[in-house]
C-alpha cells in the first residue's frame, strides 16, 4: 500500500485541494480532479509536478472542449483514497462538510505556510485599490466555506500576518508591510501574482 509522506509538498497540495478540487468515489470509480484556466499553464505545470512527486504516479490531462479549461486527474483508487484522507477527510460537499485545514498541518508552522500558499494560489487574488488608491494593494482570500475562512485567518495571525475579519465570503490583507510579509515568508508558485510581487 502506498504511503503518502506528510511534508511541505503535501501540505501545499492539501491547500490546493481545499481551495480548488473535486473528489469522486464510488464502487467503480475513484477520481481526483483539479481544474485550471488555460491562462494558468505555468501554475498547472507546478501542480502537476507536485502531484507526481507526492503520488509517484502519472497525472492525466483532460482538455474541456468549448471551454478554456484543463483538468488534472488521478484515477488510481488507492492514491485517491489516501489523498482524500489527508486533506478533506471525507468526500462530498466541502461547504456542507465544513472541511478545513487538517490537524496534522497545524502542528508545524512550515507545514502551515505551505498549506496557506496552496490556498492563496488557488483561491486568492492581489489587486490595486483603484480608482481611489492606485498605489495601494489588497491581498484577498475568497471561499464560501466559513469554517475554512475562519481557520485561514487564524493561520495568518499565527504566522504574524494581520488580516481583516471575515466579511461575506472573504478575508483581506491590506497593509503593504503585511502583504510584503506574506510573500516573503509564505510565497507563491502562481504567476498571477508576478506583476506586483
C-alpha positions as CSV (number, residue, x, y, z in Angstrom):
1,X,0.0,0.0,0.0
2,X,1.4,3.4,-1.0
3,X,2.2,5.7,1.9
4,X,1.9,9.5,1.4
5,X,4.6,11.4,3.4
6,X,3.3,14.3,5.4
7,X,5.7,17.1,4.3
8,X,5.6,20.6,2.9
9,X,4.8,19.4,-0.6
10,X,1.8,17.5,0.7
11,X,0.7,20.5,2.8
12,X,0.8,22.8,-0.2
13,X,-1.2,20.2,-2.2
14,X,-3.8,20.0,0.6
15,X,-4.2,23.8,0.4
16,X,-4.8,23.4,-3.4
17,X,-7.3,20.6,-2.8
18,X,-9.1,22.6,-0.1
19,X,-9.4,25.5,-2.5
20,X,-10.0,24.0,-5.9
21,X,-10.7,20.4,-6.5
22,X,-13.3,17.7,-6.6
23,X,-13.2,14.1,-5.4
24,X,-15.5,11.4,-6.9
25,X,-15.5,7.9,-5.3
26,X,-18.0,5.1,-5.7
27,X,-17.7,1.3,-6.1
28,X,-16.4,1.6,-9.7
29,X,-14.6,4.9,-9.9
30,X,-12.2,6.9,-7.8
31,X,-11.0,10.3,-9.1
32,X,-9.3,13.5,-8.0
33,X,-9.9,16.4,-10.4
34,X,-8.3,19.8,-10.3
35,X,-9.4,22.4,-12.9
36,X,-7.3,25.2,-14.4
37,X,-7.9,28.0,-16.8
38,X,-5.7,27.8,-19.9
39,X,-4.1,31.1,-18.9
40,X,-2.7,29.3,-15.8
41,X,-0.3,27.0,-17.8
42,X,2.7,27.7,-15.6
43,X,0.8,27.0,-12.4
44,X,-0.8,23.9,-13.9
45,X,2.7,22.6,-14.6
46,X,3.7,23.3,-11.0
47,X,0.7,21.4,-9.6
48,X,1.2,18.5,-12.0
49,X,4.8,18.2,-10.8
50,X,3.7,18.4,-7.2
51,X,1.1,15.6,-7.7
52,X,3.7,13.4,-9.5
53,X,6.3,13.8,-6.7
54,X,3.8,13.1,-4.0
55,X,2.0,10.2,-5.6
56,X,4.8,8.8,-7.7
57,X,2.1,8.3,-10.4
58,X,1.3,9.7,-13.8
59,X,-1.2,12.6,-13.9
60,X,-3.7,12.7,-16.7
61,X,-4.6,16.0,-18.5
62,X,-8.1,16.4,-19.8
63,X,-9.0,19.3,-22.1
64,X,-12.6,20.5,-21.9
65,X,-13.9,21.2,-25.4
66,X,-15.5,24.6,-25.8
67,X,-14.1,25.9,-22.6
68,X,-10.7,27.5,-21.7
69,X,-10.2,24.8,-19.1
70,X,-7.8,21.9,-18.4
71,X,-8.2,19.3,-15.8
72,X,-5.5,17.3,-13.9
73,X,-6.8,13.9,-12.9
74,X,-5.7,11.0,-10.9
75,X,-7.8,7.9,-11.1
76,X,-6.0,5.3,-9.0
77,X,-8.3,4.3,-6.2
78,X,-5.6,3.8,-3.5
79,X,-4.0,7.1,-4.3
80,X,-7.3,9.0,-4.4
81,X,-8.4,7.5,-1.1
82,X,-5.1,8.4,0.6
83,X,-5.2,12.0,-0.7
84,X,-8.8,12.3,0.5
85,X,-7.9,11.0,4.0
86,X,-5.0,13.5,4.5
87,X,-6.9,16.5,3.1
88,X,-10.7,16.6,3.2
89,X,-11.1,13.5,5.5
90,X,-14.3,12.5,3.6
91,X,-15.8,13.0,0.2
92,X,-18.9,15.1,-0.5
93,X,-19.8,18.8,-0.4
94,X,-16.8,20.8,1.1
95,X,-19.0,23.6,2.4
96,X,-21.7,21.4,3.9
97,X,-19.0,19.2,5.5
98,X,-17.1,22.3,6.8
99,X,-13.8,20.9,5.6
100,X,-10.8,22.9,6.8
101,X,-7.0,22.7,7.4
102,X,-6.2,19.2,8.8
103,X,-4.9,18.8,12.4
104,X,-1.5,17.5,11.2
105,X,-0.7,20.7,9.4
106,X,-1.4,22.9,12.5
107,X,1.4,21.2,14.4
108,X,4.2,22.7,12.3
109,X,4.5,26.3,11.1
110,X,6.4,25.3,8.0
111,X,3.5,23.0,7.0
112,X,1.0,25.8,7.8
113,X,2.9,28.2,5.5
114,X,2.9,25.6,2.6
115,X,-0.9,25.0,3.1
116,X,-1.6,28.7,3.0
117,X,0.5,29.0,-0.1
118,X,-1.7,26.4,-1.8
119,X,-4.9,28.0,-0.6
120,X,-4.0,31.5,-1.8
121,X,-2.5,30.3,-5.1
122,X,-5.9,28.8,-5.9
123,X,-8.5,31.0,-4.2
124,X,-6.5,34.2,-3.6
125,X,-6.0,37.4,-5.6
126,X,-4.0,40.6,-5.4
127,X,-5.2,43.8,-6.9
128,X,-4.9,47.6,-6.8
129,X,-7.4,49.6,-4.9
130,X,-8.3,51.7,-7.9
131,X,-9.5,54.3,-8.7
132,X,-9.3,55.9,-5.3
133,X,-6.0,54.4,-4.0
134,X,-4.0,53.3,-7.1
135,X,-0.8,52.9,-5.1
136,X,-2.3,50.5,-2.6
137,X,-2.9,46.8,-3.0
138,X,-5.1,44.3,-1.3
139,X,-4.5,40.5,-0.9
140,X,-7.8,38.7,-0.8
141,X,-8.8,35.1,0.0
142,X,-12.3,34.2,-1.1
143,X,-14.2,31.0,-0.3
144,X,-17.8,30.1,0.5
145,X,-16.7,27.8,3.4
146,X,-17.0,30.0,6.5
147,X,-15.1,27.4,8.7
148,X,-12.1,27.5,6.2
149,X,-12.2,31.3,6.1
150,X,-12.0,31.4,9.9
151,X,-9.1,29.0,10.0
152,X,-7.2,30.7,7.2
153,X,-7.5,34.0,9.2
154,X,-6.3,32.1,12.4
155,X,-3.3,30.7,10.5
156,X,-2.3,34.1,9.1
157,X,-2.4,35.5,12.7
158,X,-0.3,32.6,13.9
159,X,2.3,33.5,11.3
160,X,2.3,37.2,12.4
161,X,0.4,38.4,9.4
162,X,-2.6,40.7,10.2
163,X,-5.7,40.0,8.1
164,X,-9.2,41.6,8.3
165,X,-12.1,40.0,10.0
166,X,-14.2,37.6,7.9
167,X,-16.7,39.5,5.9
168,X,-19.1,37.9,3.4
169,X,-17.1,35.1,1.8
170,X,-13.6,36.5,2.1
171,X,-10.8,38.0,4.2
172,X,-8.2,40.5,3.1
173,X,-4.7,41.8,3.9
174,X,-4.4,45.5,3.1
175,X,-1.3,47.0,4.8
176,X,1.6,47.0,2.4
177,X,4.0,45.7,5.0
178,X,1.7,42.8,5.8
179,X,1.3,41.9,2.1
180,X,5.1,42.0,1.7
181,X,5.5,39.8,4.8
182,X,3.1,37.3,3.2
183,X,5.1,37.0,0.0
184,X,8.4,37.0,1.9
185,X,7.6,34.2,4.4
186,X,4.9,32.2,2.5
187,X,5.5,33.0,-1.1
188,X,3.7,31.9,-4.3
189,X,4.0,29.5,-7.2
190,X,1.3,31.2,-9.3
191,X,2.4,33.8,-11.9
192,X,-0.9,35.7,-11.4
193,X,0.9,37.5,-8.6
194,X,4.1,38.2,-10.5
195,X,3.3,41.7,-11.8
196,X,3.0,43.1,-8.3
197,X,5.2,40.8,-6.2
